[in-house]
Amino acid sequence: MSLEPATTPADAARARLEMVERIRMNRERIAIDASTRLPVLAFFGSSVFWLIVGSVFALLASVKLHSPHFLDAQSWLTFGRVRPVHLNIVAYGWAAMAGVGALLWLMARLTRAELQYPRVLLVSCAIWNFAVAGGVIAILAGYSNSIEYLEFPAWVPPLLTVAYALVGLWTMIMFRDRREHHVYVSQWYLIAAAFWFPWLYTAVNMLLVIHPVLGVTQGTITWWYGHNVLGLWFTPIGLATVYYLLPKVLGRPIHSYYLSIVGFWSLALFYNWAGAHHLVGGPIPAWLVTTSVVGSMMMLIPVATTAINHHFTMVGNFRRLKYSPTLRFIVFGAMCYTLVSVQGSLESMRSINVPTHFTHFVVAHAHLGLYGFFSMVMFGGIYYIMPRLTGWEWASARLIQVHFWGTAAGIIIYFVPLTWGGLMQGLMLVNPKVAFIDIVKYTIPYLWIRTGSGILMTGGHTAFAVLFVMNLLHLGEKRDEPMLLAEPDEIEAGAEEPMLVGVGGEGI
């Protein structure tokens, strides 16, 4: 019996070609990351700063709900000012700027195109920060529009529009110059977000701030924007991040390319109808509310397809949640996306909407979307992206654990009691036999729990900010391997920067 050689010349040649290809791809990644370094770090750094500032105002607003005389000597620290400051800082400071950083880096990686003239985007970041800071000061000084999510005075939206126009233009330039001709799932969402947000933000400011419409139309437009800024701006960026990082960290393609198609187009088709269901019982046409309810229920289609895709991509790999910081955050965020979306569809039904609309139930729902889903996904994205931009690994697994458990436990403790308490609050509100003051007293323990959860989340944010600064300044021990949360039993292939995968995979 003859023995075959262990390695044939053909095998050796193939191995050399694969090695050359890996080296080429690594050099390409390094060049792409270098081109995005300055603007992405600027947007991420700004977002972390606003996250800390927003957390302070969030705690202050939360305390005032159950202890209204706390720091009430100054008008600029009253609840009516600190609460909209918190809301706008989180929306336009933390979430939007983190989203822009992720959008720019992901688009560069997926198109395999270097970012041209990156310093121009530093101007965008500076304008954005100036607009948010100026808007915050104006609200604290009493110059507010009193329209939720749009409290900034009329001179701020044009600045934010200009800042975002630069981001959107550079995004389209990268897509035009792409070297990768396959358009990945993540790119669909990123390009959609790049087009949808300026349309939403410009339209709502023209109709409510610059040249305000009259009457009940204001309420309809307000809820249209409030819903769609989450569903057509933050959600696409969050889902794009999950669709990129899940296959990347696991080293395997997404479960189904075709489910991704269904999920994207059904989101694009149905989400923009949502919003008006919050006006059940209001002085608006009944057909408008019904259309919104139908659109909200149809959202179960993209949510189900996305959840199935994410779950079956993870099947057999849940053990990696023990090790990977990125995977922990994005899987937690993806699960929250499914939960908050299903809850939102059910909440649109009149039988549930009527007793819950003016309660803490809606507040809990909103926080699960922007924080439990989007913010947690952004945390995971930053944990993956930052070392590739700075060339330095994270300094402390313990601080990452503090960050994860503080934020994850915080949003769970926030969401569950307020959801239940809000439901009971609503049932009492529609009961004429219950005195209103008794309802107020009933909610106070839940508001104390809300403050406790806020302290947990702020602790997590502080740990994250410390980690971010240490990574930026190259503090801590230099590491050649990714920071893991626990020592794995064995080295698992594909944990970082896997080779190109097949159809449905997410780029380099």
Stockholm file with secondary structure:
# STOCKHOLM 1.0

chainA/1-508         MSLEPATTPADAARARLEMVERIRMNRERIAIDASTRLPVLAFFGSSVFWLIVGSVFALLASVKLHSPHFLDAQSWLTFGRVRPVHLNIVAYGWAAMAGVGALLWLMARLTRAELQYPRVLLVSCAIWNFAVAGGVIAILAGYSNSIEYLEFPAWVPPLLTVAYALVGLWTMIMFRDRREHHVYVSQWYLIAAAFWFPWLYTAVNMLLVIHPVLGVTQGTITWWYGHNVLGLWFTPIGLATVYYLLPKVLGRPIHSYYLSIVGFWSLALFYNWAGAHHLVGGPIPAWLVTTSVVGSMMMLIPVATTAINHHFTMVGNFRRLKYSPTLRFIVFGAMCYTLVSVQGSLESMRSINVPTHFTHFVVAHAHLGLYGFFSMVMFGGIYYIMPRLTGWEWASARLIQVHFWGTAAGIIIYFVPLTWGGLMQGLMLVNPKVAFIDIVKYTIPYLWIRTGSGILMTGGHTAFAVLFVMNLLHLGEKRDEPMLLAEPDEIEAGAEEPMLVGVGGEGI
#=GR chainA/1-508 SS CCCCCSSCHHHHHHHHHHHHHHHHHHHHHHHHHHHHHHHHHHHHHHHHHHHHHHHHHHHHHHHHHHCTTTTCSSGGGSHHHHHHHHHHIIIIIIIHHHHHHHHHHHHHHHHTCCCSSTHHHHHHHHHHHHHHHHHHHHHHTTCCCCSTTCCSCTTHHHHHHHHHHHHHHHHHHHHHTCSCCSCCHHHHHHHHHHHHHHHHHHHHHIIIIISCCCTTHHHHHHHHHHHHHIIIIIHHHHHHHHHHHHHHHHTSCCSCHHHHHHHHHHHHHHGGGTTGGGGTTSSSCHHHHHHHHHHHHHTHHHHHHHHHHHHHHHTTCGGGGGTCHHHHHHHHHHHHHHHHHHHHHHHTSHHHHHHHTTSHHHHHHHHIIIIIIIIHHHHHHHHHHHHHHHSCCCSCHHHHHHHHHHHHHHHHHHHHHHHHHHHHHHHHHTCTTSCHHHHHHHHHHHHHHHHHHHHHHHHHHHHHHHHHHHHHTTCSCCCSSCCCSSCCSSCCTTSSSCCCCSTTCCCC
#=GC SS_cons         CCCCCSSCHHHHHHHHHHHHHHHHHHHHHHHHHHHHHHHHHHHHHHHHHHHHHHHHHHHHHHHHHHCTTTTCSSGGGSHHHHHHHHHHIIIIIIIHHHHHHHHHHHHHHHHTCCCSSTHHHHHHHHHHHHHHHHHHHHHHTTCCCCSTTCCSCTTHHHHHHHHHHHHHHHHHHHHHTCSCCSCCHHHHHHHHHHHHHHHHHHHHHIIIIISCCCTTHHHHHHHHHHHHHIIIIIHHHHHHHHHHHHHHHHTSCCSCHHHHHHHHHHHHHHGGGTTGGGGTTSSSCHHHHHHHHHHHHHTHHHHHHHHHHHHHHHTTCGGGGGTCHHHHHHHHHHHHHHHHHHHHHHHTSHHHHHHHTTSHHHHHHHHIIIIIIIIHHHHHHHHHHHHHHHSCCCSCHHHHHHHHHHHHHHHHHHHHHHHHHHHHHHHHHTCTTSCHHHHHHHHHHHHHHHHHHHHHHHHHHHHHHHHHHHHHTTCSCCCSSCCCSSCCSSCCTTSSSCCCCSTTCCCC
//
